[in-house]
Amino acid sequence: MKSGPEMMRHLIDKILEDELPYRDSVVIGDNSSGKTLLLKLLVENVKGNSPVYFIDAVNRGFDVKKISRTDRKPEYKKTILETRLQEAYFNLVDSFNCFGTLTERIEIIYRLYEKETQELFYELTNDRFQVIYDNPIGEVDFGNGQGLLSSGYQAIIRILLELLYYQEMEIEKNSLHSA
């Protein structure tokens, strides 16, 4: 039987060598079983220019009260990934860092991807909501009343925003290189 570190190395090797039976896989396990550490080690070991975007566990929240009114489109920087892998941030602190100041939160880009986020959110949940700007407690309008977003809905919005952001940045990056 393999020890914890040996098993991690074995799994990482299988993933990097494309030896898993499916192209997309889901990592599951109990709390403190090593899922996040496995992902961190995988990201650190990715070879070449393979695109990687790591959403760490602490980054599940979405605070409606902190949605920015800016239309400024952030430039993708690897600092998001680099920040998330630092010991001081890894799985401890919100680290969405698109401007490189270490102070940003995901809410800074919501307005830029609001339409796409809302469409995908509806596809996943069959529910809709409308942000009520300047609501002091962060309520949203669900169409049949106001309320707060559950932690599950916040996690979905967070993941959708990060994926939309990363997808756009990868497209822009790749189209710039192919021109």
Order of alpha helices (4+ residues) and beta strands (2+ residues): alpha-alpha-alpha-alpha-beta-beta-beta-alpha
